[in-house]
C-alpha cells in the first residue's frame, strides 16, 4: 500500500471509530504499516481534576507501561516536555534540540530503550485546556524517509482528532468549564495587567467594591484561592488569551 494510502485509509477508519477499542485496533494496524512496532496515544481534557481521566491507548511493553504509571514518570518524561514546546512531530533523537535533557531524563530514555522503545516519533497536539500526543516507537533505530515521517504525523493528528471525538461521546468525560461574565473578564484582564482594584474601577467606571466583588465571584466560580490561580484557570480555558494579557492595549468587552 502506498504511504499516502495508509493515511487515507486510517482517516476513513478513524472517522468511523466509536470506541477506544476501535481506535486501538486501527492504530495498531497503521503503526505497523508505517514501519513502527509500538504506539501510544494520550488525550487528557483537564489536569486539574481526577474526575476527567486521560484516554490512553497503547501497545507498549507491559513492564514499561506499568513502571511508567507506578513511578509517575509522566511529569519527568522528556517526550512529554518536548510536546509542550513543539507543534509539529519530532523524532526522539532530536529531543536535545527541543529541551535541555537532564540526567534523570536521559535515564528514562535509556530505560525505555531497554524495554524496546529505542527509536520513536511523536506528534504533539497542543490545544488550550487539553493535552494530547501520539507516539510511534521501535526497538531498533529506523532510517525512515521524510515522506514516511510526514505520514506518521498525519496519522498521529488524525488519531488525536478521533480520540477527542470519541471522548465527546462520553458525557462523564466532558467537563463543563466555568464561564466569566463580560465584566468579570474585564476586571480580571486588567488585574492580570497589574492594575489595582482602584485603578480598574476608574478605567471601567465602577466602584472599587464592585470590582472586588466581580473578581471574588470569578474566583468562586473556578474554586480559586488566589487571583493568580484564577488568571491561570481563565487562560487555560481560553477565557483570556495570552496575547490579550501581555499586549496591554486590547479593547475590553462591554456588557
C-alpha positions as CSV (number, residue, x, y, z in Angstrom):
1,X,0.0,0.0,0.0
2,X,1.4,3.4,-0.9
3,X,2.3,5.6,2.1
4,X,-0.4,8.2,1.4
5,X,-2.9,5.4,1.1
6,X,-2.0,4.5,4.7
7,X,-3.0,7.9,5.9
8,X,-6.2,8.0,3.8
9,X,-7.3,4.6,5.0
10,X,-6.6,5.5,8.6
11,X,-8.6,8.7,8.3
12,X,-11.6,6.8,7.0
13,X,-11.4,4.1,9.6
14,X,-10.8,6.6,12.4
15,X,-13.8,8.6,11.4
16,X,-15.9,5.5,11.8
17,X,-14.5,4.5,15.2
18,X,-17.0,4.7,18.0
19,X,-15.0,3.4,21.0
20,X,-11.4,3.4,22.4
21,X,-11.2,-0.3,21.4
22,X,-12.0,0.6,17.8
23,X,-9.3,3.3,17.7
24,X,-6.8,1.0,19.4
25,X,-7.2,-1.7,16.7
26,X,-7.0,0.9,13.9
27,X,-3.8,2.5,15.4
28,X,-2.2,-0.9,15.8
29,X,-2.7,-1.7,12.1
30,X,-1.5,1.8,10.9
31,X,1.6,1.7,13.2
32,X,2.9,-1.5,11.5
33,X,2.1,-0.2,8.1
34,X,4.1,3.0,8.7
35,X,7.1,0.8,9.9
36,X,6.9,1.0,13.7
37,X,6.0,-1.6,16.2
38,X,4.6,0.3,19.2
39,X,2.2,3.2,19.6
40,X,0.9,5.3,22.5
41,X,-1.9,7.9,22.3
42,X,-2.9,10.0,25.3
43,X,-5.7,12.7,25.5
44,X,-6.4,14.5,28.7
45,X,-9.1,17.2,29.0
46,X,-8.0,18.7,32.3
47,X,-5.1,18.1,34.7
48,X,-6.9,19.9,37.5
49,X,-9.4,17.2,38.3
50,X,-9.1,13.4,38.7
51,X,-12.7,13.2,37.5
52,X,-11.6,13.5,33.9
53,X,-9.0,10.8,33.5
54,X,-6.9,10.6,30.4
55,X,-7.8,8.4,27.4
56,X,-4.7,6.3,27.0
57,X,-4.3,3.8,24.2
58,X,-1.0,1.9,23.7
59,X,0.6,-1.4,22.9
60,X,3.8,-0.6,24.8
61,X,5.6,-3.5,26.6
62,X,3.6,-4.2,29.8
63,X,6.6,-4.0,32.1
64,X,7.5,-0.4,30.9
65,X,3.9,0.7,30.9
66,X,3.4,-0.5,34.5
67,X,6.6,1.2,35.7
68,X,5.7,4.4,33.9
69,X,2.4,4.6,35.8
70,X,3.6,3.3,39.1
71,X,6.6,5.7,39.2
72,X,4.6,8.7,37.9
73,X,7.2,9.2,35.2
74,X,5.0,11.4,33.1
75,X,6.0,14.6,34.8
76,X,9.7,13.9,34.0
77,X,9.2,12.3,30.6
78,X,11.4,14.2,28.1
79,X,9.0,13.4,25.3
80,X,6.1,15.0,27.2
81,X,8.2,18.0,27.9
82,X,9.2,18.3,24.2
83,X,5.5,18.1,23.3
84,X,4.9,21.3,25.2
85,X,7.5,23.1,23.1
86,X,6.6,21.9,19.6
87,X,3.5,21.9,17.3
88,X,5.0,19.5,14.8
89,X,6.1,15.9,15.0
90,X,9.7,15.1,16.1
91,X,11.9,12.1,16.3
92,X,13.2,11.2,19.8
93,X,16.9,11.6,18.7
94,X,16.0,15.3,18.3
95,X,15.0,15.8,21.9
96,X,18.1,17.7,22.9
97,X,17.3,20.4,20.3
98,X,13.9,20.9,21.8
99,X,14.6,20.8,25.6
100,X,17.6,20.7,27.9
101,X,17.7,17.0,28.7
102,X,18.5,16.3,32.3
103,X,20.4,13.4,33.7
104,X,17.2,12.0,35.1
105,X,15.5,12.3,31.7
106,X,18.5,10.6,30.0
107,X,18.0,7.7,32.4
108,X,14.3,7.5,31.4
109,X,15.3,7.4,27.7
110,X,17.8,4.6,28.4
111,X,15.4,2.6,30.4
112,X,12.7,2.9,27.7
113,X,15.2,1.7,25.2
114,X,16.0,-1.3,27.4
115,X,12.3,-2.2,27.2
116,X,12.3,-2.0,23.4
117,X,11.4,1.7,22.9
118,X,14.6,2.7,21.3
119,X,13.6,4.9,18.4
120,X,10.4,6.9,18.2
121,X,8.4,9.7,16.6
122,X,5.9,11.8,18.5
123,X,3.1,14.1,17.2
124,X,2.1,16.6,19.8
125,X,-1.4,18.0,19.9
126,X,-1.4,21.4,21.6
127,X,-4.9,22.7,22.4
128,X,-5.8,25.2,25.1
129,X,-7.2,23.3,28.1
130,X,-6.2,19.9,26.7
131,X,-3.1,17.8,26.4
132,X,-2.5,15.2,23.7
133,X,0.2,13.3,21.9
134,X,0.5,10.2,19.7
135,X,3.9,8.4,19.6
136,X,5.2,5.6,17.5
137,X,8.2,3.6,18.5
138,X,10.5,0.7,17.5
139,X,13.0,-1.5,19.3
140,X,15.7,-0.5,16.7
141,X,16.7,2.7,15.0
142,X,14.9,3.2,11.8
143,X,16.1,5.2,8.9
144,X,12.7,6.4,7.6
145,X,12.4,8.8,4.7
146,X,10.9,12.2,5.3
147,X,7.7,11.1,3.5
148,X,7.1,8.3,6.0
149,X,7.5,10.7,8.9
150,X,5.1,13.0,7.3
151,X,2.6,10.1,7.1
152,X,3.2,9.3,10.8
153,X,2.5,13.0,11.6
154,X,-0.8,12.8,9.7
155,X,-1.8,9.5,11.3
156,X,-1.0,11.0,14.8
157,X,-3.0,14.1,14.1
158,X,-6.0,12.1,12.8
159,X,-5.7,9.7,15.8
160,X,-5.9,12.6,18.3
161,X,-8.9,14.1,16.4
162,X,-10.6,10.7,16.6
163,X,-9.8,10.4,20.4
164,X,-11.4,13.8,21.0
165,X,-14.5,12.9,19.1
166,X,-14.8,9.5,20.9
167,X,-14.4,11.2,24.3
168,X,-17.1,13.7,23.4
169,X,-19.5,10.8,23.1
170,X,-18.9,10.0,26.8
171,X,-20.8,12.6,29.0
172,X,-18.7,11.6,32.0
173,X,-15.5,12.8,30.2
174,X,-16.9,16.2,29.3
175,X,-16.2,18.9,31.9
176,X,-18.4,22.0,31.8
177,X,-15.8,24.7,32.3
178,X,-16.8,27.8,34.2
179,X,-17.5,30.9,32.2
180,X,-16.8,34.5,33.1
181,X,-19.3,37.3,32.6
182,X,-18.1,40.2,30.4
183,X,-17.5,42.4,33.5
184,X,-15.6,39.7,35.4
185,X,-13.5,39.2,32.3
186,X,-12.8,42.9,32.0
187,X,-11.7,43.1,35.7
188,X,-9.6,40.0,35.5
189,X,-7.8,41.1,32.3
190,X,-6.9,44.5,33.9
191,X,-5.8,42.7,37.1
192,X,-3.5,40.4,35.1
193,X,-2.0,43.6,33.5
194,X,-1.1,44.8,37.0
195,X,-3.9,47.2,37.8
196,X,-5.2,47.6,41.3
197,X,-8.9,47.4,42.2
198,X,-9.0,51.2,42.5
199,X,-7.3,51.6,39.0
200,X,-9.7,49.1,37.5
201,X,-12.7,51.0,39.0
202,X,-11.5,54.2,37.4
203,X,-11.0,52.6,34.0
204,X,-14.3,50.8,33.9
205,X,-16.4,53.4,35.7
206,X,-17.3,51.1,38.6
207,X,-16.9,51.4,42.3
208,X,-13.9,49.7,43.8
209,X,-16.2,47.5,45.9
210,X,-17.9,46.3,42.6
211,X,-14.6,45.4,41.1
212,X,-13.6,43.4,44.1
213,X,-17.0,41.6,44.0
214,X,-16.6,40.7,40.3
215,X,-13.2,39.2,41.0
216,X,-14.3,37.4,44.1
217,X,-17.3,35.9,42.2
218,X,-15.0,34.8,39.4
219,X,-12.6,33.1,41.9
220,X,-15.6,31.3,43.4
221,X,-16.7,30.0,40.0
222,X,-13.3,28.4,39.5
223,X,-12.7,27.5,43.1
224,X,-9.5,29.6,43.0
225,X,-8.0,30.8,46.2
226,X,-5.8,33.5,44.7
227,X,-6.3,35.8,41.8
228,X,-3.1,34.4,40.2
229,X,-4.7,31.0,40.3
230,X,-7.9,32.5,38.8
231,X,-5.9,34.0,36.0
232,X,-4.2,30.7,35.2
233,X,-7.5,28.9,35.0
234,X,-9.0,31.6,32.8
235,X,-6.1,31.5,30.4
236,X,-6.0,27.7,30.5
237,X,-9.7,27.5,29.5
238,X,-9.3,30.2,26.7
239,X,-11.4,32.8,28.5
240,X,-8.5,35.2,28.2
241,X,-5.7,34.8,25.7
242,X,-2.0,35.2,26.4
243,X,-1.9,37.8,23.7
244,X,-4.6,39.9,25.4
245,X,-2.9,39.5,28.8
246,X,0.5,40.6,27.5
247,X,-0.5,43.2,25.0
248,X,-2.0,45.6,27.5
249,X,-3.9,47.7,24.9
250,X,-6.5,45.2,23.6
251,X,-10.0,46.8,23.8
252,X,-12.2,45.4,26.6
253,X,-15.5,43.7,26.1
254,X,-18.6,45.6,27.3
255,X,-21.9,44.4,28.6
